[in-house]
C-alpha cells in the first residue's frame, strides 16, 4: 500500500518567517495530495491540495509543490503568524477513497 | 448546520465492554470513512463506505464493525474493548460528484475521544 513519509516532525519558526514541510510517497499511481491542518483538540481541515497533473498551487500565504518524478511534495507557508501554529498532515491517495496520511508536523510560530 | 457530526464526543468505558459511535453527514456525500488518531497523532484509515457498500477495510481487528444504514450515516461498533483502542476516532465524508475546493475533499467530524480503562 501507499506509504507517506513526512518531515520534520516538529518545526519552530519566528513570526514572519517561512515554514516548509516535506513529504514523500511510495505509490506512483497516487494522484491527489491534500494538506490538512489540525489545531489542538479540533478536527483536521483541508488547507490546500494538488492533483498529479499540476506542479504547483498557491492560495494566499500557502503553496504546495509536487514533483511526480521524485515522488515528493511540499507545503510552503510564508509570513507565518502565531495562528498558523498547529499540526499539519500531508496525505496521498490513488483511489480517491482513502487518504494515507503522513505522521504530521507540529508547527510552532513564536511571536 | 453541522456538516459531519459524531456522537458521543467523549466515551469512557471499561475493558471488555461493547460501544458504538455514530456519524451523520448532511452534505449529500456518497462516501464515508472512519479514521483512528492515536496518542502520537497518527491518522490512519480504518474503513471506507461508498453508497452504503464497504470498499476499504484496512487491517482492523474484526472487533470493529462499521454499519451504514444509509448514505448519510456510518456507525462504528466496537466489541470487547481493549486498552489499545483508546484513541480519537474521526468520521469523514466526501463525494467525487461534488467539486468543492478540492478534487475529493474529505470533511471530518469533530472526533470521538474513546478512553478504555
Interface residues (C-beta under 8 A of the other chain):
Chain A: X32 X34 X38 X42 X43 X44 X45 X46 X49 X51 X87 X89 X93 X95 X96 X97 X98 X99 X100 X101 X103 X104 X106
Chain B: X31 X33 X40 X41 X42 X43 X44 X45 X48 X50 X55 X56 X58 X90 X96 X101 X102 X103 X104 X105 X106 X108 X109 X110 X111
